[in-house]
Amino acid sequence: MDAVTDVNEPYAPGTPAWVDMMTTDREATMAFYGGLFGWDFEIGGPETGHYTNALVRGRPVAGFGEMPPDAMFPVVWTTYLATDDLDESLSALRSEGGKVLVPTFDTGGPGRGAIAVDPTGAAFGLWEAGTHIGAYAVNEPGAVVWNELATRDPFGAAEFYQRVFGVEPDPLPDLPYTRFRVGGRVVAGVLGMADEIPVEIPAHWMTCFAVPDAEAAARRASELGGVAVGEVAESRLGRFATIGDPMGATFRVIQPPPSTPG
């Protein structure tokens, strides 16, 4: 896992570049995440549907919009993978068994995107950067620290993302886990879902935000109207908790392990 990083250049293709969600209540979303992470907010004008950027140190780290009242889809955090050619990536995606859920949307100067689903059933976004490269800060409290795909077909998923985005699968020898590398750098992970996980839980990308104290973050989320799912647990990435927000979106908070001097 990389150290605290300010990002000022477009992300390499296949790298998670941005996370956002469409929420049922923008004000409640701001209250919950502002209280949990200390986010500040930059609210767009009516031409953007008041799309809101969450800020850490004044730098965008995530975003959300408000879905139409008649929308029938759940509130979820969406991981966007970077591409330098959206049309080419969507063509490759279709040829490898993926499907487009939300066709290309052009935000003008900020960039172009789409929402798709991989052959294992996990939804994700694609982002071709313009003036908005994605997250401008990562790997610090309140910012994204990890993105992880959970699927019942981790090998098929790894092959799909390799062929579409050129990521390099790097299986761990002692765990049912594969890391994605881009240019030699670890950028995301793929976890094989255990057999006992209910079939009602589909394959999905999980967004993980860094916190200084996982237990304290889980307690604070509950105080703010969210719910901590299960107990705080240990992983190679650090202590983590799975959280449900008041609107129904699920995410994780991770307390990274202390850095080793030298």
Secondary structure, DSSP 8 states (H G I E B T S, - for coil): ---SEE--S---TTSEEEEEEEES-HHHHHHHHHHHH--EEEE--GGGTS-EEEEETTEEEEEEEE--TT--S----EEEEE-S-HHHHHHHHHHTT-EEEEEEEE-SSSEEEEEEE-TTS-EEEEEEESS--S-SEESSTTSEEEEEEEES-HHHHHHHHHHHH--EEEE-TTSSEEEEEETTEEEEEEEE--TTS-TTS--EEEEEEE-S-HHHHHHHHHHTT-EEEEEEEEETTEEEEEEE-TTS-EEEEEE-------
